[in-house]
Amino acid sequence: MTTFEEMQSFLTYDAASAESASDKSDNIWVETARVVFEEANNLRDEITVHACRRVMDDGSRGDLPAQSDVNVVLCFLNLHAH
């Protein structure tokens, strides 16, 4: 299983496993952005790369990411999940 597939699996956890998932990461958006950043960078998807950087920067400051950046990250996941 690739890192990208692991992140997709991680994002689809159910409520019963939420507690164990929270142990994996303090900030799911930062972790998701890191994985998507690598894949988007490999595909030279500049829009997604920049959105991921902003999400990671927001997370490092303890801020919530902008909804528009989250949408870009989730759209990338959705488009490349199949």
C-alpha positions in Angstrom: 0.0 0.0 0.0 1.4 3.4 -1.0 1.5 6.4 1.3 -1.2 7.9 -0.8 -3.5 4.9 -0.4 -2.7 4.9 3.4 -3.9 8.5 3.6 -7.1 7.7 1.7 -7.7 4.8 4.1 -6.9 7.1 7.1 -9.4 9.7 5.9 -12.3 7.2 5.6 -12.2 6.1 9.2 -15.6 5.7 11.0 -16.6 7.2 14.3 -15.7 4.0 16.2 -12.1 4.4 15.1 -11.8 8.1 15.5 -10.0 7.8 18.8 -7.2 5.6 17.4 -7.0 7.8 14.3 -6.4 10.9 16.5 -3.3 9.2 17.9 -1.8 9.1 14.4 -1.8 12.9 13.9 -2.4 16.0 15.8 -3.7 17.8 12.7 -5.3 15.7 10.0 -5.3 18.6 7.6 -1.5 19.0 7.8 -0.9 15.3 7.4 -3.3 15.1 4.5 -1.7 18.2 2.9 1.8 16.6 3.2 0.7 13.4 1.4 -1.2 15.3 -1.3 1.7 17.8 -1.7 4.0 14.9 -2.6 1.6 13.5 -5.1 0.7 16.9 -6.6 4.3 17.8 -6.9 5.1 14.6 -8.7 2.2 15.4 -11.1 3.3 19.1 -11.4 -0.1 20.3 -10.2 1.0 23.8 -9.1 -2.4 24.9 -7.8 -2.7 21.9 -5.5 1.0 22.3 -4.4 0.4 25.9 -3.4 -2.9 25.0 -1.6 -1.1 22.3 0.4 1.7 24.7 1.4 -0.9 27.1 2.7 -2.6 24.4 4.7 0.7 23.2 6.2 1.7 26.8 7.0 -1.7 27.4 8.7 -1.3 24.2 10.7 2.2 25.1 11.9 0.7 28.3 13.2 -2.1 26.5 14.9 -4.7 28.1 12.6 -7.5 26.3 10.7 -6.8 26.2 6.9 -8.9 28.2 4.5 -11.9 26.3 3.2 -10.8 27.0 -0.4 -7.5 25.3 0.2 -9.2 22.4 1.9 -11.5 22.1 -1.1 -8.5 21.9 -3.5 -6.8 19.2 -1.3 -10.0 17.2 -1.2 -10.7 17.6 -4.9 -7.2 16.3 -5.6 -7.9 13.2 -3.4 -11.2 12.6 -5.1 -9.8 12.9 -8.6 -6.9 10.6 -7.9 -8.5 8.1 -5.7 -9.6 5.8 -8.5 
